[in-house]
Amino acid sequence: MMTKFIVLWLFISIAFECFGDYFVKKWSLDSASIRMFVYSIVFYNLMLLSWMIVIWKSKEISIVGTIWLLLGHGCLIMVGAGIFHEPLTIKQWCGIGLAAVSLVLMTI
């Protein structure tokens, strides 16, 4: 059962992942930046810890994991396309739409 506590920690975990993705992308663009590398590791570790709280309280790894995966990918797409201006093709937009449909089906 998805309680408010689980949903809150799920979004906290995804937020940490988004920050980690952002900093690892910044590091990849400027590989001399040790600071971006360290930030990405810190945020990925925070993501892992918050994800462990979700699993500990939820016990439904298949459903919660799928939701986390799809929302995390959505955040990653927003970081890539929105912040770093990476282009998306029509086929990729269709895939994003199908992912959204699967997210709805998993939560019904």
C-alpha positions, 0 to 999 in steps of 0.5 A: 500500500502506498502511504503518504510516507512512502510517496514522500520518500519516493519523491525525495529519492527521485529528487536526489537522483535528479541532482546526481544526474545533473552533477554527473552531466556537469562533470562529464562536460568539464571532466576536470571538475572534482567538485561536480564528481563529488557532488554526484556521488553524494547525491547518488548515495542520498538517493540510495539511502532514501530508496532503501527507506521506500523499500523498507516501508513499502515491501512492494518492490515491483510496483514501487520500483517501476514507479520510481524507475519511470519517474526517475527517467522523467526527471532525467529527461527533464534535466537532459532536454530542459537544462542541457538542451538535448534534442528528443526525436518523435520516436523518443517522445512516443516512448515517453508517452508510452512510459506515462501510460505504463505508469498510470497502468501500474498505479491503478 
